Structure formats: C-alpha cells, structure tokens
C-alpha cells in the first residue's frame, strides 16, 4: 500500500541537505519504491514529504543509502521522526513532469 511520509528535522541546513543529496544521488539513481519527494526549509530546518510504494521501501532506502552518509560520513547524532499515513489519492496536474525544480 502506498504511503505518505512526512518529517521535520530542525538540525539539517540547506547546505547539509544538498551535500547528502549529491552523495546519495537519489535523483539520478532513483530508489526502488520512490514515487515523489519534496523538501523545504522553515526557520532553517528541513521538512520532507514523500510518497513511497510502501513504508518498507522507505526504510530500506534510508538504511542502505542515506544513513551511511548522515551517520557515517557526517556523524549526525539526531534522527527525524518519520510519520506514515496511507495514501488515499494522488493527482498530478497535466503537463507537470521532470524530477527537479
């Protein structure tokens, strides 16, 4: 079942997010089960909203590709607290495409 995943991570700055994005390369090597990713910053802290085919797909991506960079290379001590909700409906406006803004 597809899920919507959200979290806020106040400790992550735009520079850290962009560094991890470049190392993990999730836009070039799309993780299995990823449907949509959106990220924004409020008061400097990272906010994320994703759609995944399942919570297990998200967990596998974090364990295999993201955690080694955040925890290993960058030594981050904090963790976000992702929340998952079943996706009820997804709508993509006609003409919207591409992976990046």
C-alpha positions in Angstrom: 0.0 0.0 0.0 1.4 3.4 -1.0 2.2 5.8 1.9 2.8 9.4 2.5 5.8 10.0 4.7 6.5 13.3 6.5 9.1 14.6 8.9 10.8 17.8 10.2 14.5 17.8 11.1 15.5 21.1 12.6 19.2 20.3 12.7 19.5 19.9 8.9 20.5 23.0 6.9 20.1 23.5 3.2 23.9 23.0 2.8 23.8 19.6 4.6 20.7 18.5 2.7 22.4 19.4 -0.7 25.6 17.7 0.3 23.8 14.5 1.2 21.6 14.7 -2.0 24.8 14.9 -4.1 26.4 12.0 -2.3 23.4 9.7 -2.2 22.3 10.7 -5.8 18.6 9.8 -5.3 17.6 12.0 -8.2 20.0 10.2 -10.6 19.6 6.7 -9.1 16.0 6.7 -8.0 15.4 4.4 -5.1 13.1 1.4 -5.5 9.6 2.3 -4.4 10.1 6.1 -4.5 7.1 8.0 -6.1 7.6 11.6 -5.1 10.0 13.7 -2.9 9.5 17.3 -1.8 11.8 19.2 0.6 11.6 22.7 2.0 13.1 24.7 4.9 11.3 26.6 7.6 13.5 28.7 10.0 16.5 26.8 8.6 15.1 23.3 9.4 14.4 20.6 6.9 10.9 19.4 6.1 10.1 16.5 3.8 7.0 15.0 2.2 7.5 11.8 0.2 5.2 9.2 -1.4 6.5 5.7 -1.3 5.1 2.4 -2.6 5.4 1.2 1.0 7.0 2.0 4.3 9.4 -0.9 3.8 10.7 0.7 0.6 11.4 3.9 2.5 13.1 2.1 5.4 15.3 0.1 3.0 16.4 3.3 1.2 17.3 5.0 4.5 19.2 2.0 5.9 21.1 1.3 2.7 21.9 4.7 1.2 21.0 7.6 3.5 22.1 6.6 7.0 25.6 5.7 5.9 26.1 9.3 4.8 24.3 11.1 7.6 25.5 8.9 10.4 28.8 7.6 9.0 30.3 10.4 6.9 28.7 13.4 8.6 28.4 12.0 12.1 24.9 13.3 12.7 23.6 12.4 16.1 19.9 13.3 15.7 17.2 11.4 13.8 14.0 12.7 12.3 10.7 11.0 13.3 9.0 10.0 10.1 5.3 9.7 10.2 3.5 7.4 7.7 -0.1 7.6 6.5 -1.8 5.5 3.9 -2.1 7.4 0.6 -5.7 7.9 -0.3 -5.3 9.6 -3.7 -2.6 11.0 -5.8 -3.2 13.7 -8.5 -0.5 15.0 -10.9 -1.6 18.1 -12.8 -1.5 17.8 -16.6 1.8 18.9 -18.1 3.8 18.5 -14.8 6.9 16.5 -15.4 10.5 16.2 -14.5 12.3 15.3 -11.3 13.8 18.6 -10.3 12.7 22.2 -9.7 
